[in-house]
């Protein structure tokens, strides 16, 4: 948060209640991320100095909102593996990291290798995915809510009686996104405060269905 000193790895681990072994895997990931960041723009340059708060804690806080017994996650537009790879390290859930950009997919492949995270990298456009049963759909800094729901809809359609939860961290304009999405979707959702930014929220979409205005 603004004005605070950078979060340390130890403080992040305490906030997420993780073991030393898990922290070591996260540190391996962060070291690789910083190394690749010098050559590739994987995360915002202004966030590098506080990477443990802005990216690791911000991603890891989603674990509190995953359904009990979550075994499979799909992370859409995974980028640098945020939040999907972090969630896989923290929970052990099998996680598909969907990323169409070749350089980012290459980073993800290496990050999965060095951390041993239970992830599969799928280098393809989200629109070209064939859905499969998952317990949770995640996406961070990818698209407005209405488009995220369109991306998640094929996964939800496979489990109409028990759809996957959708976890979408959003910034200060999250209410506007909900209002806009309500024009195309009937949404059953709640919001939770963010541990990293007072104005931000985590949108937890439990059920949704298209209206007659859905594209």
C-alpha positions in Angstrom: 0.0 0.0 0.0 1.1 3.6 -0.6 3.7 4.9 1.8 4.5 1.5 3.3 7.9 -0.1 3.1 8.1 -3.1 0.7 6.7 -6.3 2.1 9.3 -8.9 3.0 9.1 -12.6 2.0 8.8 -13.5 5.6 5.9 -11.1 6.2 4.2 -12.4 3.1 4.6 -15.9 4.3 3.1 -15.0 7.7 0.1 -13.3 6.0 -0.5 -16.3 3.9 0.3 -18.8 6.7 2.7 -20.9 4.5 5.4 -23.3 5.5 9.1 -22.7 5.0 9.2 -25.1 2.2 6.4 -23.3 0.4 8.1 -20.0 1.0 11.3 -21.4 -0.6 9.3 -22.3 -3.7 7.8 -18.8 -3.8 11.2 -17.3 -3.4 12.5 -19.4 -6.3 9.6 -18.1 -8.4 10.3 -14.5 -7.5 14.0 -14.8 -8.2 13.2 -16.1 -11.7 10.6 -13.4 -12.2 13.0 -10.6 -11.4 15.7 -12.1 -13.6 13.4 -12.4 -16.6 11.9 -9.0 -15.9 15.2 -7.4 -16.8 14.7 -8.7 -20.4 10.9 -9.0 -20.6 8.2 -6.8 -19.3 6.3 -9.5 -17.3 5.0 -7.2 -14.5 4.7 -3.4 -14.2 8.0 -1.8 -13.6 6.7 0.2 -10.8 5.7 -2.9 -8.9 9.1 -4.7 -8.9 10.3 -3.0 -5.7 7.3 -4.4 -3.8 6.8 -7.6 -5.6 5.9 -9.6 -2.5 2.9 -7.4 -1.7 1.9 -6.3 -5.2 2.0 -9.8 -6.8 2.6 -12.7 -4.4 0.3 -11.6 -1.5 -2.2 -10.1 -4.0 -2.4 -13.5 -5.8 -2.1 -15.7 -2.7 -5.0 -14.0 -0.9 -7.4 -15.7 -3.4 -6.8 -19.1 -1.6 -9.2 -17.9 1.1 -12.0 -17.9 -1.5 -11.4 -21.2 -3.3 -14.0 -23.8 -2.7 -13.1 -26.5 -0.1 -11.4 -29.4 -1.8 -10.4 -27.5 -4.9 -8.4 -29.8 -7.2 -8.4 -28.1 -10.6 -8.0 -24.4 -11.5 -7.8 -22.7 -14.8 -6.0 -19.3 -14.9 -7.0 -17.3 -17.9 -4.4 -14.9 -19.4 -1.9 -16.0 -16.9 0.9 -13.7 -18.0 3.7 -14.1 -15.4 1.7 -16.8 -13.6 -0.4 -14.4 -11.5 -2.4 -15.6 -9.8 -2.4 -19.2 -11.1 1.1 -20.3 -10.5 1.1 -18.8 -7.0 -2.2 -20.5 -6.2 -0.8 -23.9 -7.5 2.3 -23.5 -5.2 0.1 -22.6 -2.2 -2.7 -25.2 -2.7 -1.2 -28.0 -4.7 -4.2 -27.8 -7.1 -3.7 -28.8 -10.7 -3.6 -25.5 -12.5 -3.7 -24.8 -16.2 -1.9 -21.5 -17.1 -3.5 -20.2 -20.3 -1.3 -17.7 -22.1 -1.1 -16.9 -25.8 2.1 -14.8 -25.7 5.1 -16.9 -26.7 7.6 -15.1 -24.4 5.3 -15.2 -21.4 4.5 -18.9 -22.0 8.3 -19.6 -22.2 8.7 -17.9 -18.8 5.8 -19.9 -17.3 7.3 -23.2 -18.6 10.5 -22.4 -16.9 8.8 -21.2 -13.7 6.8 -24.4 -13.5 10.1 -26.4 -14.0 12.1 -24.6 -11.3 9.3 -24.5 -8.7 7.8 -27.9 -9.3 4.3 -26.4 -9.3 1.5 -28.7 -10.4 0.8 -26.6 -13.5 0.4 -27.2 -17.2 1.1 -24.3 -19.6 -1.4 -24.0 -22.4 -0.1 -21.6 -25.1 -3.3 -20.6 -26.9 -5.9 -17.9 -27.1 -8.7 -18.2 -24.5 -11.3 -18.2 -27.2 -9.7 -21.3 -28.8 -9.8 -23.4 -25.6 -11.8 -26.6 -25.3 -13.3 -26.4 -21.8 -12.8 -29.1 -19.2 -14.2 -29.6 -15.7 -12.5 -27.2 -13.1 -13.3 -26.1 -9.6 -12.2 -22.5 -10.1 -11.6 -20.0 -12.8 -9.2 -17.1 -12.1 -8.0 -14.1 -14.0 -6.1 -11.0 -12.9 -5.7 -7.7 -14.8 -7.0 -9.4 -18.0 -10.3 -7.8 -19.1 -13.5 -6.2 -17.9 -15.9 -8.4 -15.9 -18.4 -8.9 -18.8 -15.7 -10.3 -21.0 -14.2 -12.4 -18.2 -17.6 -14.0 -17.7 -17.8 -14.8 -21.5 -14.4 -16.5 -21.2 -15.5 -18.5 -18.1 -19.0 -19.4 -19.5 -17.8 -22.6 -21.4 -16.3 -24.0 -18.2 -19.4 -23.2 -16.2 -21.6 -24.9 -18.8 -19.9 -28.2 -18.1 -21.1 -28.1 -14.5 -24.5 -26.3 -14.5 -25.5 -27.7 -11.2 -22.2 -27.1 -9.5 -20.4 -24.4 -11.5 -16.8 -23.4 -10.8 -16.3 -20.3 -8.7 -14.8 -17.4 -10.6 -12.2 -15.3 -8.7 -11.5 -11.9 -10.3 -9.4 -9.3 -8.4 -10.5 -5.9 -9.4 -9.4 -2.3 -8.8 -11.3 0.8 -7.6 -13.8 0.7 -10.5 -15.1 -2.7 -9.6 -18.7 -1.5 -9.0 -18.8 0.0 -12.5 -17.7 -3.3 -14.0 -20.4 -5.1 -12.1 -23.0 -2.6 -13.4 -21.8 -2.9 -16.9 -21.7 -6.7 -16.8 -25.3 -6.8 -15.4 -26.5 -5.7 -18.8 -25.5 -9.0 -20.3 -25.4 -11.4 -17.4 -27.5 -12.4 -14.4 -24.8 -12.6 -11.8 -24.7 -14.1 -8.3 -21.6 -12.6 -6.7 -20.1 -11.1 -3.6 -17.0 -9.0 -3.0 -14.2 -9.3 -0.5 -11.7 -6.7 0.5 -8.2 -6.8 -0.9 -5.3 -7.3 1.5 -3.1 -5.2 -0.8 -5.1 -2.2 -1.9 -7.9 -0.5 0.1 -10.0 0.6 -2.9 -9.7 -2.8 -4.6 -12.0 -5.8 -4.2 -12.0 -9.5 -5.1 -15.1 -10.4 -7.0 -16.3 -13.9 -6.2 -18.8 -15.0 -8.8 -20.6 -18.1 -7.7 -23.2 -18.4 -10.5 -24.0 -16.4 -13.7 -26.1 -16.8 -16.8 -26.4 -14.8 -20.0 -29.4 -12.5 -20.6 -30.9 -11.9 -24.0 -28.3 -9.2 -24.5 -25.3 -11.5 -24.1 -23.2 -11.5 -27.2 
